[in-house]
Amino acid sequence: MTSDNISLSGDNRRRYSRNLLLPEIGQSGQIMLMQSSVLIVGAGALGSIVAMYLAGSGVGHIGICDFDTIDISNLQRQLGFTIEDIGKSKVNVLSRRLSSINSEIIVEPHEGLLRAEKAPEIFKNYDVIVEGSDNPSTKYMVTDIANECGKPCVLGGVSGFDGQVMTLLPGKSQYRDIFPDATPADGYTPCSLGGVLGPLPGIIGSIQATEVIKIITKAGETLDRRMLLVNALNMTFTEIKI
């Protein structure tokens, strides 16, 4: 999306009026959002929340990458989907959902398993990468390739009552700096076995969306070189400097 087709008159000015009232964003920041592109890896609990908030905020080009279909067990926390969507492609359903939230944006589905040999070609077309998968191997791959491609990456994770968010900027602290070795197969418990509190991905995904907006508009301070840990059971927020 170029500045030639960016307009803040009429419906757009009303749509984004609450953003425009924020001095840290204002008109210039809103135009930055409308000209930006974000790729979301994972269309599940985290990715769907991030995607809906970014669509509502006016990010002009949103890509969604996932291979999965919707299961009834997803509906406990993946609120972008309904009973009628069970069995359908997450990418396709979420793409339609985003277009219904904001018909002015471009939504680009990338259906299928993201592979390391294909990722750089996809990543190069986006300004920011969001990592919202549910397994460590994908997190290593996405953050490694985002760094190699010079793209900022906002990573989130949830398990049980615990969540984490960090913003990884190219050339600075990375996921492997905190977790240098891949999690062994017997050391990782997926949500399908260990469970996850339904509202928790909403909290983490909202923080991820906030980080993306700050990266694009250059507002405030991001979680660069910091990891935010959320414990929903005790409702504590802990920051670890990286």
HELIX and SHEET records of a PDB file:
HELIX    1   1 SER A    3  ASN A    5  5                                   3    
HELIX    2   2 ASP A   11  ARG A   15  1                                   5    
HELIX    3   3 SER A   17  LEU A   20  1                                   4    
HELIX    4   4 GLY A   26  GLN A   35  1                                  10    
HELIX    5   5 ALA A   45  SER A   57  1                                  13    
HELIX    6   6 ILE A   72  GLN A   76  5                                   5    
HELIX    7   7 ILE A   83  ASP A   85  5                                   3    
HELIX    8   8 LYS A   90  ILE A  101  1                                  12    
HELIX    9   9 ALA A  119  PHE A  123  1                                   5    
HELIX   10  10 PRO A  136  GLU A  148  1                                  13    
HELIX   11  11 TYR A  175  ILE A  178  1                                   4    
HELIX   12  12 ALA A  185  GLY A  187  5                                   3    
HELIX   13  13 CYS A  191  GLY A  194  1                                   4    
HELIX   14  14 LEU A  200  THR A  217  1                                  18    
SHEET    1   A 8 ILE A 106  GLU A 111  0                                        
SHEET    2   A 8 HIS A  61  ASP A  66  1                                        
SHEET    3   A 8 SER A  37  VAL A  41  1                                        
SHEET    4   A 8 VAL A 128  GLU A 131  1                                        
SHEET    5   A 8 CYS A 153  SER A 159  1                                        
SHEET    6   A 8 ASP A 162  LEU A 168 -1                                        
SHEET    7   A 8 ARG A 226  ASN A 231 -1                                        
SHEET    8   A 8 THR A 236  LYS A 241 -1                                        
END                                                                             
